[in-house]
């Protein structure tokens, strides 16, 4: 995207992102007027499954965090911004079960998933085609209900994301498959999880300016990690501060600052499949 002259954006824009630590860490400076020249933000906190659907509605915000898997559904109205999202290595979704379970035991079982529009579910579909020949039935559950459902035997397995990577052992669960490891072995590319998109109607110059402002917000967060601590923990749904720190360390990386050729190749590989 070409550089833009300043003050092309409207004085106020609407944005929706999740209350997860990586998003609040990334957008803290922008949302609190700490990035020079930035417009005021009307922030809505929403789970990514909500924003995946909301982005398809006419009243959706100017800027949203959505799953990369949902990008084809909104590309007519939204532009992918090359920064601010979640993409990386060693950060993929996990398939959890009670104890060691082979593919035969998973076949015909029920797997709980947090969304049918998520990148996690898309990766699960691709993995299951190769590894669960008998197929599985799908049950959509709120994210926070998935690990208890697996632990209680209500479902055969569960597909989890984010901080569950650090907490699933506390539910007595086993990682049956790391879909990030599988994806990286299959493609050699990082895992594209969450994207930042903005309305095309804002115009090319405004989108370029917005890209620069989000990148500046990321750099501010890295330069002063403590500045966003209160904001992160306020919205982290009683998450342990150490888990929140691990969450940020895993999902906010150089691809958050700039997708670059490798990041864009990962996105193209996901959508092509």
C-alpha positions as CSV (number, residue, x, y, z in Angstrom):
1,X,0.0,0.0,0.0
2,X,1.4,3.4,-0.9
3,X,2.2,6.0,1.8
4,X,-0.6,8.5,2.4
5,X,-0.7,12.1,3.4
6,X,-1.9,12.6,7.0
7,X,-5.4,13.3,8.1
8,X,-7.2,11.5,5.3
9,X,-9.2,9.4,7.6
10,X,-12.4,10.6,9.2
11,X,-12.1,12.1,12.7
12,X,-13.9,9.1,14.1
13,X,-14.1,5.5,13.0
14,X,-15.7,2.4,14.4
15,X,-13.8,-0.8,15.1
16,X,-14.5,-4.2,16.5
17,X,-11.9,-6.6,18.0
18,X,-11.9,-9.3,20.6
19,X,-11.1,-8.8,24.3
20,X,-8.3,-11.3,23.9
21,X,-4.9,-10.1,25.2
22,X,-3.3,-9.9,21.8
23,X,-5.9,-7.6,20.4
24,X,-6.1,-5.3,23.4
25,X,-2.3,-5.2,23.5
26,X,-2.1,-4.3,19.8
27,X,-4.9,-1.6,19.8
28,X,-4.3,-0.1,23.3
29,X,-2.3,2.9,22.1
30,X,-4.6,3.6,19.1
31,X,-7.7,3.3,21.3
32,X,-6.3,5.6,24.0
33,X,-5.1,8.5,21.7
34,X,-1.5,7.7,22.1
35,X,-0.7,7.5,18.4
36,X,-0.2,11.0,16.9
37,X,-2.7,11.9,14.2
38,X,-5.0,9.0,14.9
39,X,-8.8,9.4,14.7
40,X,-11.0,8.7,17.7
41,X,-12.1,5.1,17.9
42,X,-15.6,3.7,18.7
43,X,-14.5,0.3,20.0
44,X,-16.8,-2.7,20.3
45,X,-15.5,-5.9,21.9
46,X,-16.8,-9.0,20.2
47,X,-15.7,-12.6,19.9
48,X,-14.2,-13.3,16.4
49,X,-17.1,-15.6,15.6
50,X,-19.4,-12.6,16.1
51,X,-17.3,-10.3,13.9
52,X,-17.0,-13.0,11.2
53,X,-20.8,-12.8,10.8
54,X,-21.1,-9.1,11.5
55,X,-18.7,-8.2,8.7
56,X,-21.2,-9.5,6.3
57,X,-23.9,-7.1,7.5
58,X,-24.4,-3.5,6.1
59,X,-24.1,-2.0,9.6
60,X,-20.7,-3.5,10.4
61,X,-17.9,-1.3,11.7
62,X,-15.3,0.4,9.6
63,X,-12.6,-1.9,10.9
64,X,-12.8,-5.4,12.2
65,X,-10.8,-8.4,13.4
66,X,-12.0,-11.5,11.6
67,X,-10.8,-15.0,10.8
68,X,-8.6,-15.3,7.7
69,X,-11.0,-18.2,6.7
70,X,-13.8,-15.7,6.5
71,X,-12.0,-13.2,4.3
72,X,-13.5,-14.4,1.0
73,X,-17.0,-13.6,2.4
74,X,-16.2,-9.9,2.8
75,X,-13.6,-9.1,0.2
76,X,-16.1,-7.2,-1.9
77,X,-16.4,-4.5,0.8
78,X,-13.4,-4.9,3.0
79,X,-9.6,-4.7,2.4
80,X,-7.1,-6.9,4.2
81,X,-4.7,-4.6,6.1
82,X,-1.1,-6.0,6.2
83,X,-0.7,-5.5,10.0
84,X,-2.4,-5.9,13.3
85,X,-3.5,-9.5,12.9
86,X,-2.5,-12.8,14.3
87,X,-0.3,-15.0,12.2
88,X,2.7,-17.0,13.2
89,X,4.4,-20.3,14.0
90,X,3.8,-22.6,16.9
91,X,0.5,-20.9,17.6
92,X,-2.1,-23.2,15.9
93,X,-5.3,-24.6,17.2
94,X,-5.3,-27.9,19.1
95,X,-7.5,-30.9,19.0
96,X,-8.0,-32.1,22.5
97,X,-9.3,-35.4,23.9
98,X,-9.5,-37.3,27.2
99,X,-6.3,-39.4,27.1
100,X,-4.6,-40.8,24.0
101,X,-7.2,-41.4,21.2
102,X,-6.3,-42.8,17.8
103,X,-7.9,-41.8,14.6
104,X,-10.1,-44.8,14.6
105,X,-11.6,-43.8,17.9
106,X,-12.2,-40.2,16.6
107,X,-14.0,-41.5,13.5
108,X,-17.8,-41.1,13.9
109,X,-17.4,-39.2,17.2
110,X,-18.4,-35.7,18.0
111,X,-16.0,-32.7,18.0
112,X,-16.9,-29.4,19.7
113,X,-15.7,-26.4,17.7
114,X,-16.0,-22.6,18.5
115,X,-17.1,-21.5,15.1
116,X,-17.8,-22.8,11.6
117,X,-16.3,-19.6,10.0
118,X,-13.0,-19.7,11.9
119,X,-9.5,-20.5,10.6
120,X,-9.3,-23.1,13.3
121,X,-12.3,-25.0,11.9
122,X,-10.9,-24.6,8.3
123,X,-7.6,-26.2,9.5
124,X,-9.5,-28.9,11.3
125,X,-11.4,-29.8,8.2
126,X,-8.2,-30.0,6.1
127,X,-6.5,-32.1,8.8
128,X,-9.5,-34.4,9.3
129,X,-9.7,-35.3,5.6
130,X,-6.2,-36.9,5.9
131,X,-6.4,-38.2,9.5
132,X,-10.0,-39.1,10.4
133,X,-11.2,-41.2,7.4
134,X,-14.5,-42.0,9.1
135,X,-15.3,-38.3,9.6
136,X,-16.7,-36.7,12.7
137,X,-19.9,-34.9,13.7
138,X,-19.6,-31.2,14.6
139,X,-21.1,-29.4,17.6
140,X,-20.6,-25.7,17.9
141,X,-20.1,-24.6,21.5
142,X,-18.9,-21.3,23.0
143,X,-15.2,-21.4,23.4
144,X,-15.2,-21.5,27.2
145,X,-17.5,-24.6,27.2
146,X,-15.4,-26.8,25.0
147,X,-12.7,-28.1,27.4
148,X,-15.3,-28.8,30.1
149,X,-17.4,-30.7,27.5
150,X,-14.4,-32.8,26.5
151,X,-13.4,-33.5,30.1
152,X,-17.0,-34.5,31.0
153,X,-17.3,-36.9,28.1
154,X,-20.1,-34.9,26.4
155,X,-18.0,-34.8,23.2
156,X,-15.2,-37.0,21.8
157,X,-12.8,-34.2,21.2
158,X,-12.6,-30.4,21.2
159,X,-11.1,-27.8,18.9
160,X,-9.5,-25.0,20.9
161,X,-7.6,-21.8,20.3
162,X,-5.8,-19.0,22.1
163,X,-5.0,-19.5,25.8
164,X,-6.3,-23.0,25.9
165,X,-2.8,-23.9,24.6
166,X,-1.5,-23.0,28.1
167,X,-4.4,-24.3,30.2
168,X,-5.8,-27.6,28.8
169,X,-3.7,-29.8,31.1
170,X,-5.6,-28.3,34.0
171,X,-8.7,-30.1,32.6
172,X,-6.9,-33.4,32.4
173,X,-6.9,-33.3,28.6
174,X,-4.5,-34.6,26.0
175,X,-3.4,-32.8,22.9
176,X,-4.4,-35.2,20.1
177,X,-3.2,-33.0,17.3
178,X,-1.5,-29.6,17.0
179,X,-3.0,-28.2,13.8
180,X,-0.3,-25.5,13.6
181,X,2.4,-28.1,13.5
182,X,0.5,-30.1,10.9
183,X,0.0,-27.0,8.8
184,X,3.6,-26.0,9.0
185,X,4.7,-29.5,8.0
186,X,2.3,-29.5,5.1
187,X,3.1,-26.0,3.7
188,X,6.3,-24.8,5.4
189,X,4.3,-21.6,6.1
190,X,3.1,-19.8,9.3
191,X,-0.5,-20.2,10.4
192,X,-2.9,-17.4,9.4
193,X,-5.4,-17.0,12.2
194,X,-7.0,-13.5,12.6
195,X,-7.0,-10.7,10.0
196,X,-7.6,-6.9,10.3
197,X,-9.9,-5.6,7.6
198,X,-11.2,-2.1,6.8
199,X,-13.9,-0.8,4.6
200,X,-12.8,-0.2,1.0
201,X,-15.1,2.8,0.9
202,X,-12.7,4.7,3.1
203,X,-10.5,5.0,0.1
204,X,-7.0,3.9,-0.8
205,X,-5.2,6.8,1.0
206,X,-7.2,6.4,4.2
207,X,-6.5,2.7,4.2
208,X,-2.8,3.4,3.8
209,X,-2.9,5.9,6.7
210,X,-4.8,3.5,8.9
211,X,-2.2,0.8,8.2
212,X,0.5,3.1,9.4
213,X,-1.4,4.0,12.5
214,X,-2.1,0.4,13.5
215,X,1.6,-0.4,12.9
216,X,2.5,2.5,15.2
217,X,0.2,1.1,17.8
218,X,2.0,-2.2,17.7
219,X,5.4,-0.5,18.0
220,X,4.1,1.6,20.9
221,X,3.0,-1.6,22.7
222,X,6.4,-3.3,22.2
223,X,8.3,-0.2,23.3
224,X,6.2,0.1,26.6
225,X,4.6,-3.3,27.4
226,X,3.5,-2.1,30.8
227,X,1.4,0.8,29.4
228,X,-1.3,-1.6,28.1
229,X,-1.2,-4.0,31.1
230,X,-4.3,-2.6,32.9
231,X,-6.3,-2.5,29.6
232,X,-5.3,-6.0,28.7
233,X,-6.2,-7.5,32.1
234,X,-9.4,-5.5,32.4
235,X,-10.8,-7.3,29.3
236,X,-9.0,-10.6,29.7
237,X,-12.0,-12.3,31.4
238,X,-10.2,-13.0,34.7
239,X,-7.3,-14.6,32.9
240,X,-4.2,-15.3,34.9
241,X,-1.7,-12.4,34.2
242,X,1.0,-14.9,33.3
243,X,-1.2,-16.6,30.8
244,X,-2.1,-13.3,29.3
245,X,1.6,-12.5,29.0
246,X,2.2,-15.9,27.3
247,X,-0.8,-15.2,25.0
248,X,0.7,-11.9,23.9
249,X,4.1,-13.3,23.4
250,X,2.8,-16.1,21.1
251,X,0.3,-14.1,19.0
252,X,1.9,-10.7,18.7
253,X,5.0,-11.1,16.5
254,X,6.7,-9.6,13.5
255,X,3.8,-10.8,11.3
256,X,1.6,-8.5,13.4
257,X,3.7,-5.6,12.4
258,X,4.0,-6.5,8.8
259,X,2.5,-9.6,7.0
260,X,5.3,-9.5,4.4
261,X,5.7,-12.0,1.5
262,X,5.7,-15.0,3.7
263,X,2.6,-14.0,5.6
264,X,0.7,-13.2,2.4
265,X,1.8,-16.6,1.0
266,X,0.3,-18.3,4.1
267,X,-3.0,-16.5,3.6
268,X,-3.1,-17.4,-0.1
269,X,-2.3,-21.1,0.7
270,X,-5.1,-21.2,3.3
271,X,-7.7,-19.7,0.9
272,X,-6.6,-21.8,-2.0
273,X,-7.4,-25.0,0.0
